[in-house]
């Protein structure tokens, strides 16, 4: 990173934060601190629950485990630095720290795009082809899908970060955002950003179009299969399994597309910051709720784990 930093005319940036109104700083600090605590507790709790209960060692929960891991890392990359901006006069981040945050943010957001599509495919096989589900979603297949998810995340993050570090940043050091993201960093460049913009539109287009095609195709086939189910209870169970996923996917991909695919003239940075809050803060907090806490298997596993813990404590006291 030392060679990269020497190519830039700045060694550190100042993050403007979410708002410059002093009266909102402290309330927003406690609000987003609460969001972060819920996010960490929810995702780490779900990771622990899936790991400890063998009945949850299925493809569906394998992907959910990794979604929770991504969301935890995702939130931890962004939120602590954002919280600092509410309680410090100048929220300074080094050049190296900024590029590191950018890399891990892009790795997490891209990985989440593709883990969501893998989960949709898993639900398609489970509902439309239940007799061959075990063979189709075998452990080797799940592992290959997961490697593809993280591989795409890594390649996307490398492409954007390499394009970013080749830029020269001028005297202006103020990033009009609460994190190091692509659009506000490009605004500070005093060299051409054509290559960066091309990579953004190509990569973001792939990250949105590819997973969305998989997700919508999967759910179109799922819907067709559900309509052929004669049992009302069976239809309700299938719809309840899919409904929450569709809502979360809409929030995640919708806010991402609104942020990255709109021209800057139509999307001021202040609106972009609000839009990015959905997929950096709100979605990671809601995912444990919308994917699992309404699930009977997770509730049963939670009760079993709690009763086992209480029993162990009682035996220890006696």
C-alpha positions as CSV (number, residue, x, y, z in Angstrom):
1,X,0.0,0.0,0.0
2,X,3.0,2.3,0.5
3,X,3.6,2.6,-3.3
4,X,-0.1,3.2,-3.9
5,X,-0.2,6.0,-1.3
6,X,2.8,7.7,-2.9
7,X,0.9,7.9,-6.2
8,X,-1.7,10.1,-4.6
9,X,-1.4,13.7,-3.6
10,X,-3.2,13.1,-0.3
11,X,-2.4,10.8,2.6
12,X,-5.7,11.1,4.4
13,X,-9.4,12.0,3.8
14,X,-12.1,13.6,6.0
15,X,-15.5,11.9,6.0
16,X,-18.3,14.5,6.0
17,X,-20.6,12.0,7.7
18,X,-24.4,11.6,7.4
19,X,-25.4,15.1,8.4
20,X,-23.7,18.4,9.4
21,X,-26.5,19.5,11.8
22,X,-25.1,19.5,15.4
23,X,-28.4,18.9,17.0
24,X,-28.8,15.6,15.1
25,X,-25.4,14.1,15.8
26,X,-26.0,12.6,19.2
27,X,-29.5,11.2,18.4
28,X,-28.2,9.6,15.2
29,X,-25.2,8.2,17.1
30,X,-27.5,6.3,19.5
31,X,-29.9,5.3,16.7
32,X,-27.2,3.7,14.6
33,X,-25.5,2.3,17.6
34,X,-28.7,0.5,18.4
35,X,-28.9,-0.7,14.8
36,X,-25.4,-2.0,15.0
37,X,-26.0,-3.8,18.3
38,X,-29.1,-5.5,16.8
39,X,-27.2,-6.4,13.6
40,X,-24.3,-7.9,15.4
41,X,-26.4,-9.8,18.0
42,X,-28.8,-11.0,15.3
43,X,-26.3,-12.2,12.8
44,X,-23.8,-13.7,15.3
45,X,-26.7,-15.3,17.1
46,X,-27.9,-16.9,13.9
47,X,-24.4,-18.0,13.0
48,X,-24.0,-19.7,16.4
49,X,-27.5,-21.2,16.3
50,X,-26.9,-22.8,12.9
51,X,-23.5,-24.0,13.9
52,X,-24.7,-25.7,17.1
53,X,-27.8,-27.4,15.8
54,X,-27.3,-30.4,13.4
55,X,-31.0,-30.2,12.2
56,X,-30.1,-26.8,10.6
57,X,-27.1,-28.3,8.7
58,X,-29.0,-28.2,5.4
59,X,-28.3,-26.3,2.1
60,X,-30.8,-23.6,3.0
61,X,-29.2,-22.8,6.3
62,X,-25.7,-23.3,4.9
63,X,-26.4,-20.2,2.7
64,X,-28.1,-18.4,5.5
65,X,-25.1,-19.0,7.7
66,X,-22.9,-17.3,5.0
67,X,-25.4,-14.5,4.5
68,X,-25.2,-13.7,8.2
69,X,-21.5,-13.8,8.1
70,X,-21.4,-11.4,5.2
71,X,-23.9,-9.1,6.9
72,X,-21.8,-9.1,10.1
73,X,-18.6,-8.2,8.2
74,X,-20.5,-5.8,6.0
75,X,-21.9,-3.9,9.0
76,X,-18.6,-3.9,10.9
77,X,-16.7,-2.5,7.9
78,X,-19.0,0.5,7.7
79,X,-20.9,1.3,10.9
80,X,-18.1,1.8,13.5
81,X,-16.5,4.4,11.3
82,X,-19.8,6.1,10.7
83,X,-20.5,6.2,14.5
84,X,-17.1,8.0,15.0
85,X,-18.3,10.7,12.6
86,X,-21.2,11.6,15.0
87,X,-18.9,12.2,18.0
88,X,-15.7,13.6,16.5
89,X,-15.2,17.1,15.1
90,X,-13.2,15.7,12.1
91,X,-13.7,12.1,11.1
92,X,-10.3,11.5,9.5
93,X,-9.5,8.3,7.6
94,X,-6.0,7.5,6.1
95,X,-5.6,6.9,2.4
96,X,-4.7,3.3,3.1
97,X,-7.7,2.9,5.5
98,X,-10.0,4.4,2.9
99,X,-8.9,2.0,0.2
100,X,-9.1,-0.9,2.6
101,X,-12.6,0.0,3.6
102,X,-13.6,0.4,0.0
103,X,-12.2,-3.0,-0.9
104,X,-14.0,-4.9,1.9
105,X,-17.2,-3.0,1.4
106,X,-17.3,-3.9,-2.3
107,X,-16.3,-7.5,-1.5
108,X,-19.2,-7.8,1.0
109,X,-21.8,-6.1,-1.2
110,X,-21.0,-8.1,-4.3
111,X,-20.9,-11.4,-2.3
112,X,-24.3,-10.5,-0.9
113,X,-25.7,-10.0,-4.3
114,X,-24.7,-13.5,-5.4
115,X,-25.5,-15.3,-2.1
116,X,-29.1,-14.0,-2.4
117,X,-29.3,-15.5,-5.9
118,X,-27.9,-18.8,-4.6
119,X,-30.6,-18.8,-1.9
120,X,-33.3,-18.2,-4.5
121,X,-32.0,-21.1,-6.6
122,X,-32.0,-23.3,-3.5
123,X,-35.7,-22.5,-2.8
124,X,-36.5,-23.2,-6.5
125,X,-35.0,-26.7,-6.3
126,X,-36.7,-27.3,-2.9
127,X,-40.2,-26.3,-4.0
128,X,-40.2,-27.3,-7.7
129,X,-38.0,-30.5,-7.6
130,X,-38.3,-31.8,-4.0
131,X,-37.6,-35.4,-5.0
132,X,-34.1,-34.6,-6.3
133,X,-33.3,-31.8,-3.9
134,X,-30.8,-33.7,-1.8
135,X,-28.9,-34.8,-4.9
136,X,-29.1,-31.4,-6.7
137,X,-28.0,-29.4,-3.7
138,X,-25.4,-31.8,-2.4
139,X,-22.5,-30.5,-0.2
140,X,-20.0,-30.3,-3.2
141,X,-22.5,-28.3,-5.2
142,X,-23.2,-25.9,-2.3
143,X,-19.5,-25.5,-1.8
144,X,-18.9,-24.7,-5.5
145,X,-21.7,-22.2,-5.4
146,X,-20.2,-20.5,-2.3
147,X,-16.8,-20.4,-3.9
148,X,-18.3,-18.7,-6.9
149,X,-20.1,-16.2,-4.6
150,X,-16.9,-15.2,-2.8
151,X,-14.8,-15.4,-6.0
152,X,-17.1,-12.9,-7.7
153,X,-17.0,-10.7,-4.6
154,X,-13.2,-10.7,-4.6
155,X,-12.8,-10.1,-8.3
156,X,-15.2,-7.1,-8.2
157,X,-13.6,-5.6,-5.2
158,X,-10.1,-5.9,-6.8
159,X,-11.2,-4.4,-10.1
160,X,-12.8,-1.3,-8.4
161,X,-10.0,-0.8,-5.9
162,X,-7.2,-1.1,-8.5
163,X,-9.0,1.5,-10.7
164,X,-9.4,3.8,-7.7
165,X,-5.8,3.7,-6.6
166,X,-4.6,4.7,-10.1
167,X,-6.3,8.0,-9.7
168,X,-4.7,11.2,-8.3
169,X,-6.6,13.1,-5.7
170,X,-6.3,16.9,-5.5
171,X,-6.1,19.2,-2.6
172,X,-9.8,18.6,-1.7
173,X,-9.9,15.9,1.0
174,X,-13.5,16.0,2.1
175,X,-15.5,12.9,1.1
176,X,-19.1,13.9,1.1
177,X,-20.2,10.6,2.6
178,X,-20.0,8.6,5.8
179,X,-17.8,5.9,4.2
180,X,-15.3,5.5,1.4
181,X,-17.6,4.7,-1.6
182,X,-17.0,4.9,-5.3
183,X,-19.1,8.0,-6.3
184,X,-17.9,10.5,-3.7
185,X,-14.2,9.4,-4.2
186,X,-14.5,9.9,-8.0
187,X,-15.7,13.5,-7.3
188,X,-12.4,14.2,-5.6
189,X,-10.2,13.0,-8.5
190,X,-8.3,15.5,-10.6
191,X,-7.6,12.8,-13.3
192,X,-9.9,11.2,-15.8
193,X,-12.4,8.8,-14.2
194,X,-13.7,7.3,-17.5
195,X,-12.2,3.9,-16.8
196,X,-13.7,3.9,-13.3
197,X,-17.2,4.8,-14.6
198,X,-17.0,2.1,-17.2
199,X,-16.1,-0.5,-14.6
200,X,-18.9,0.7,-12.3
201,X,-21.6,0.4,-15.0
202,X,-20.3,-2.9,-16.2
203,X,-19.7,-4.5,-12.8
204,X,-22.8,-3.1,-11.1
205,X,-24.9,-4.1,-14.2
206,X,-23.6,-7.6,-13.9
207,X,-24.1,-7.7,-10.1
208,X,-27.7,-6.5,-10.5
209,X,-28.7,-8.2,-13.7
210,X,-27.1,-11.6,-13.1
211,X,-28.5,-12.3,-9.7
212,X,-31.9,-10.7,-10.5
213,X,-32.3,-12.9,-13.6
214,X,-31.6,-15.9,-11.4
215,X,-33.9,-14.6,-8.6
216,X,-36.9,-13.7,-10.8
217,X,-36.6,-16.8,-13.0
218,X,-36.5,-19.0,-9.8
219,X,-39.5,-17.2,-8.3
220,X,-41.5,-17.3,-11.6
221,X,-41.0,-21.1,-11.6
222,X,-41.8,-21.3,-7.9
223,X,-45.0,-19.3,-8.4
224,X,-46.0,-21.6,-11.2
225,X,-45.4,-24.6,-9.0
226,X,-47.3,-23.1,-6.1
227,X,-50.4,-22.5,-8.2
228,X,-50.5,-26.2,-8.9
229,X,-50.5,-27.0,-5.2
230,X,-54.1,-28.0,-4.2
231,X,-53.5,-27.7,-0.5
232,X,-54.2,-24.2,1.0
233,X,-51.8,-25.0,3.8
234,X,-49.1,-26.0,1.3
235,X,-49.6,-22.8,-0.7
236,X,-49.4,-20.6,2.4
237,X,-46.2,-22.4,3.6
238,X,-44.5,-21.9,0.2
239,X,-45.6,-18.2,0.0
240,X,-44.4,-17.5,3.5
241,X,-41.0,-19.0,2.7
242,X,-40.6,-16.8,-0.4
243,X,-42.3,-13.5,0.6
244,X,-39.7,-12.3,3.1
245,X,-36.9,-13.1,0.7
246,X,-38.5,-11.1,-2.1
247,X,-39.0,-8.1,0.2
248,X,-35.3,-8.2,1.3
249,X,-34.1,-8.6,-2.3
250,X,-36.1,-5.7,-3.4
251,X,-34.7,-3.4,-0.7
252,X,-31.2,-4.5,-1.3
253,X,-31.1,-4.4,-5.1
254,X,-33.4,-1.5,-5.4
255,X,-31.4,0.8,-3.1
256,X,-28.1,-0.3,-4.8
257,X,-29.4,0.3,-8.3
258,X,-30.8,3.7,-7.2
259,X,-27.4,4.6,-5.8
260,X,-25.1,3.4,-8.6
261,X,-27.1,3.4,-11.8
262,X,-28.6,6.9,-11.6
263,X,-26.7,9.8,-13.2
264,X,-25.2,12.1,-10.5
265,X,-27.2,15.0,-11.9
266,X,-30.4,13.1,-10.9
267,X,-29.1,11.8,-7.6
268,X,-27.5,14.4,-5.4
269,X,-25.0,12.9,-2.9
270,X,-27.2,13.7,0.1
271,X,-29.9,11.4,-1.4
272,X,-27.2,8.9,-2.2
273,X,-26.2,8.7,1.4
274,X,-29.7,8.1,2.5
275,X,-30.2,5.4,-0.2
276,X,-27.0,3.7,0.8
277,X,-28.2,3.4,4.4
278,X,-30.7,0.8,3.3
279,X,-28.1,-1.7,2.1
280,X,-25.3,-0.9,4.5
281,X,-27.3,-0.6,7.8
282,X,-31.0,-1.5,7.5
283,X,-30.8,-4.7,5.4
284,X,-28.0,-6.4,7.5
285,X,-30.1,-5.7,10.6
286,X,-33.3,-7.0,9.1
287,X,-31.9,-10.1,7.4
288,X,-31.9,-12.3,10.6
289,X,-35.5,-11.4,11.1
290,X,-36.9,-11.8,7.6
291,X,-35.0,-15.0,6.8
292,X,-35.0,-16.9,10.0
293,X,-36.9,-15.7,13.1
294,X,-40.2,-16.4,11.4
295,X,-39.0,-19.9,10.6
296,X,-40.3,-22.8,12.6
297,X,-37.0,-24.7,12.4
298,X,-35.0,-21.8,13.7
299,X,-37.5,-21.2,16.6
300,X,-37.3,-24.9,17.5
301,X,-33.6,-24.9,17.4
302,X,-33.5,-21.7,19.5
303,X,-35.7,-23.3,22.2
304,X,-33.6,-26.5,22.2
305,X,-30.4,-24.5,22.5
306,X,-31.8,-22.3,25.4
307,X,-33.2,-25.3,27.2
308,X,-29.9,-27.2,26.8
309,X,-28.0,-24.1,28.1
310,X,-30.3,-23.8,31.1
311,X,-30.1,-27.5,31.9
312,X,-26.3,-27.3,31.8
313,X,-26.3,-24.3,34.2
314,X,-28.7,-26.1,36.6
315,X,-26.4,-29.1,36.7
316,X,-23.4,-26.8,37.2
317,X,-25.1,-25.1,40.2
318,X,-26.0,-28.5,41.8
